[in-house]
Structures are given as structure tokens and as C-alpha cells.
Amino acid sequence: MTTKSLDAPHDIRDLALADEGRRRTEWAERSMPVLRQIRARFAAERPLAGRRIACCLHVTTETANLMITLRAAGAEVALCASNPLSTQDDVAAHLVRDHGVHVYAIKGEDHETYYTHIAQALAFGPDLTQDDGADLVGSLHMIKLGRLGDLSGPVRAMVEEMSAEEREALVAGVRGSTEETTTGVIRLKAMAVEGVLQFPVIAVNDSRTKHMFDNRYGTGQSTLDGIIRATNMLVAGSTIVVAGYGWCGRGLAMRARGAGARVIVTEVEPVAALEARMDGFDVMPMAEAAPLGDLFCTLTGNLHVIRPEHFRAMKDGAIVCNSGHFNVELDIAGLEVLASDKREVRRFIDEYVVEGRRVLVLAEGRLINLAAAEGHPASVMDMSFANQALAAEYLIAHEATLERAVHRLPPEVDQEIARLKLAAMGVGIDTLTDEQVTYLASWDAGT
Ligand SMILES: NC(=O)c1ccc[n+]([C@@H]2O[C@H](COP(=O)([O-])OP(=O)(O)OC[C@H]3O[C@@H](n4cnc5c(N)ncnc54)[C@H](O)[C@@H]3O)[C@@H](O)[C@H]2O)c1
């Protein structure tokens, strides 16, 4: 294996960490058979030859495997973090040194650095972007719409130095984008409704082989993993309050129950709440759950789901965290006002004193599974990133015809990914007989 640096431009913690990053990336690769097969085809067909892709994703070992796949397809790639806490510094070093990826990401980077890195990824001049939460695409649209006041400082500073033509060219150069997560898709659909979306987007999250597996099984397991790593708490016998019973919430509720917790679900949507009840969970408003929970986790994609009135009602030692995309689900600013004291009591744990009782907030309310653990297992990211890789190929192949809208990948692509995964797992399934095909297409065969 080469250790000669490809010397890609970068702003990372330490290039000397590259060996460890390479070992861990190779370990993840073992559990990513679908992406491996796509990479082999890409290396032969080079569908992204000469393309420039800017990615704003969690910088993990699984993402590294996606980056290597895009490189195999012939693309130049720049990568910045989609969360200030989720970067694995050794992985960043490996990608720079061994794969020539331009990486701008440092674990624990402050707000200013986070957006400086986004500006650097944009300055790369991409044809395509890949987002996890729509921060890159959002910035591009603010530039296009001239809403420079809405850009964060570093991005605004970069744009202010550009001429009007250069700004126009930056946005016009982007042929399309892919989006990884629920929250990003919601933002992009809002742009499409407002009529401001500038290029086609593939909502990777909307593929069944993404949200039914990554959001449910990936988030379910890795969120519990992050909570345990941060706190070393015993799950059995505890009361865990899960806010939101969407794909992610279902996953966490299922895993927490499996580990022996009593699980309470809070919801705002009646069908989801009913499903949670039918699945055997207690369902109640957050105001009623607040005094009961030993641990609270939000997975809603919504703002201020746990607020000061809830913090005030919690018992001494209650633990609160978030696994939704943005750190907006816990009203930390409200808690700061309420608290008489705050101190860090353990890595990733801030203790707030609220009316004499202690409330413990994990990872500043950021995604706990990425901040305190390693994110999703590679085998589930295998499917998510197979979708990302095929979405990039699809966008380039259809760039002349795709409308400026949020698209799903065609169902055949979803099914192909599932087929490859099943084959890798050694699972066979039945196929429809001709008679069944005819029956399913008919309307006149009754009782
Ligand atoms: N931690 C991770 O690794 C990870 C992985 C995938 C998605 N996500 C993020 O997790 C969040 C949820 O994703 P999802 O796919 O489960 O979305 P989803 O739309 O399937 O589910 C969200 C649920 O939250 C409910 N909800 C909204 N506001 C609420 C409130 N105030 N109180 C209680 N419930 C409320 C909604 O009714 C919905 O049922 C998103 O921000 C998504 O981007 C995180």
C-alpha cells in the first residue's frame, strides 16, 4: 500500500493520522459489498470522468469508501464536514494522503471554521454537490439569489470577493445535487415549492433502500451506542423517552426496548402516534413524559422539541440528547437561561443545575450517534452510499433532461441495490411466475 502523499489541498487535524484512517476505512469496506461492486463497475466505465464533486458529509470511514468510489469513477472530489463534531480526523488524513481528495474538516471545529470549510468546498467549483442537511446547496442558493446577508460569515467573505460573473458561474456550473437526509430533503422541497431551486436534486433519503434501513436500523443502533459510550448507563430498567416516531424514532424505540428499557414515545402526528401505541409503547405529550424519563432523545427534525418547561419538570440526573439532524431540537439557549450552574462532568456531558436538580446534556445537543460514537455501521451505509454513488451517475447521465425539482431515484435502482445486498447476504427470494404476473395485471379475475 502506498504511503506517498497525493498532496491534495486540505485543512485537517494531522496528516500523520493517515495510517490509522486507512486501516479503519478498509475495515468498513469489508461490510460494504454493494458499494464495492459499484466501485468495480465505475472503475471500468468511468461515468464521472472529469467531473468535480463537492461533498458536505459526515467524514467517517463509510464516507471515505464513497469518496474512493467517486474517485474510481473518474471524479475530482472535495469533502467538508456536515457536522462540526462528526469528523474522524484519521479518515480525513487518509483521504488526503492516499486518494487525493481535497478535505476540509476537523473534529470539533468551531462555527467559523465549519463555514470556512464549506466556503473552501464551494471554491472548488463543483459540477455536482452531495449534501447531508443541505448546507452546501443552501449556501449556493443564497449566492444565486443575492441574499448575501443570510450567508454565514466565511462564505459571505468569499463571495464578496467574487465578481457578479464569477458568482453566477459558480452556481451555473452546478448541474445537480444529491441529498442524504430527511431534514435536507425537507429544505430542498421548500426551495422547489418557492420556485427558487436552481438545479435538479436527487433525494437519496427517499429511496427505500436508504430510509427504511439507514434511518431505522442505523440510527436505532448507533444512537443507543452513542448514548452508552457517552454515559456508560445501563439501559435495562431505565425509562427512555423517544421524541418522534418516524423512521429514526422507530429504530431507537425498538432497540431501547430490546435492551430492556421502558420506552415512552412523544409525537405530534396522529397516525405515527397510533402506530407507536399499537407497537406497544406508551405514548403521551412531552409535558407528561418529562418527570418520568431517565433519558430523553429527540429524533424529529423539528425545532425546540424539549423546552425550558420540560427541563424544569425533569428528575435529578435526567439525561437529554438529540439524534435529529440539526442541534435545534433541544432548546439549549433556554436551558442556559434557566440554569444556575453549568459544568462539563465527563467528555460529551454538560451538567446544568435547574432549580437544584441536575440535567445532563450530551454532545451539546448535536447528533449523539456521530458525536460520541462512529455513526451508522458500515453495512447499513453500504446501501445509503450505493444510492449516493448511483445518484451521482444518474444525474450526470440525465443532466440534459432532468427538471429543476427534487427527484427520487427510479424504483429499479432501489431494487437493484436491494438485490445486490441480498446476494451479498446469501439470501435468495422467489420470482413471480408468468401466471402470477398475468394475475396481478388483470382486473377481471374475481372470486
Ligand atoms: N442520527 C442520524 O444518523 C440520522 C439518520 C437519518 C436521519 N436523521 C435525522 O433525524 C431526523 C428524523 O428523521 P426521520 O427520517 O425519522 O424523519 P420522519 O419524518 O420519518 O420522522 C420524524 C417524526 O417526528 C415527528 N415530530 C415532528 N415534530 C415533533 C415534535 N415536536 N414532537 C414529537 N414528534 C415530532 C413527526 O411527526 C414524524 O413522525 C431528521 O432530522 C433526519 O435528518 C438522523
The ligand as a MOL file (V3000), in Angstrom:
LIG
                    3D

  0  0  0     0  0            999 V3000
M  V30 BEGIN CTAB
M  V30 COUNTS 44 48 0 0 0
M  V30 BEGIN ATOM
M  V30 1 N -28.7910 10.4430 13.6460 0
M  V30 2 C -28.6570 10.0680 12.3900 0
M  V30 3 O -27.6670 9.4570 11.9920 0
M  V30 4 C -29.7750 10.3350 11.4360 0
M  V30 5 C -30.0030 9.4680 10.3470 0
M  V30 6 C -31.0680 9.7210 9.4860 0
M  V30 7 C -31.8630 10.8460 9.7080 0
M  V30 8 N -31.5700 11.7080 10.7500 0 CHG=1
M  V30 9 C -32.3680 12.8920 11.0480 0
M  V30 10 O -33.3190 12.5350 12.0660 0
M  V30 11 C -34.4940 13.3460 11.9510 0
M  V30 12 C -35.7170 12.4560 11.8090 0
M  V30 13 O -35.6200 11.7120 10.5970 0
M  V30 14 P -36.7320 10.6380 10.1820 0
M  V30 15 O -36.2550 10.0340 8.9090 0
M  V30 16 O -37.0930 9.7820 11.3390 0 CHG=-1
M  V30 17 O -37.9640 11.6450 9.8600 0
M  V30 18 P -39.5020 11.2930 9.7980 0
M  V30 19 O -40.1320 12.4130 9.0560 0
M  V30 20 O -39.7000 9.8770 9.3460 0
M  V30 21 O -39.9640 11.3450 11.3490 0
M  V30 22 C -39.9830 12.4830 12.1440 0
M  V30 23 C -41.1400 12.3180 13.1460 0
M  V30 24 O -41.0530 13.3420 14.1420 0
M  V30 25 C -42.3630 13.7580 14.4280 0
M  V30 26 N -42.3420 15.0850 15.0560 0
M  V30 27 C -42.2120 16.3040 14.4690 0
M  V30 28 N -42.2490 17.2810 15.4060 0
M  V30 29 C -42.3860 16.6630 16.5970 0
M  V30 30 C -42.4800 17.1250 17.9450 0
M  V30 31 N -42.4670 18.4280 18.2470 0
M  V30 32 N -42.6230 16.1980 18.9400 0
M  V30 33 C -42.6840 14.8790 18.6630 0
M  V30 34 N -42.5940 14.3830 17.4020 0
M  V30 35 C -42.4530 15.2610 16.3940 0
M  V30 36 C -43.0680 13.7350 13.0740 0
M  V30 37 O -44.4810 13.7060 13.2340 0
M  V30 38 C -42.5120 12.4610 12.4600 0
M  V30 39 O -43.3090 11.3330 12.7600 0
M  V30 40 C -34.2230 14.2520 10.7370 0
M  V30 41 O -33.6470 15.4610 11.1930 0
M  V30 42 C -33.2040 13.4650 9.9360 0
M  V30 43 O -32.4770 14.2850 9.0680 0
M  V30 44 C -30.5800 11.4500 11.6340 0
M  V30 END ATOM
M  V30 BEGIN BOND
M  V30 1 1 1 2
M  V30 2 2 2 3
M  V30 3 1 2 4
M  V30 4 1 4 5
M  V30 5 2 4 44
M  V30 6 2 5 6
M  V30 7 1 6 7
M  V30 8 2 7 8
M  V30 9 1 8 9
M  V30 10 1 8 44
M  V30 11 1 9 10
M  V30 12 1 9 42
M  V30 13 1 10 11
M  V30 14 1 11 12
M  V30 15 1 11 40
M  V30 16 1 12 13
M  V30 17 1 13 14
M  V30 18 2 14 15
M  V30 19 1 14 16
M  V30 20 1 14 17
M  V30 21 1 17 18
M  V30 22 2 18 19
M  V30 23 1 18 20
M  V30 24 1 18 21
M  V30 25 1 21 22
M  V30 26 1 22 23
M  V30 27 1 23 24
M  V30 28 1 23 38
M  V30 29 1 24 25
M  V30 30 1 25 26
M  V30 31 1 25 36
M  V30 32 1 26 27
M  V30 33 1 26 35
M  V30 34 2 27 28
M  V30 35 1 28 29
M  V30 36 1 29 30
M  V30 37 2 29 35
M  V30 38 1 30 31
M  V30 39 2 30 32
M  V30 40 1 32 33
M  V30 41 2 33 34
M  V30 42 1 34 35
M  V30 43 1 36 37
M  V30 44 1 36 38
M  V30 45 1 38 39
M  V30 46 1 40 41
M  V30 47 1 40 42
M  V30 48 1 42 43
M  V30 END BOND
M  V30 END CTAB
M  END
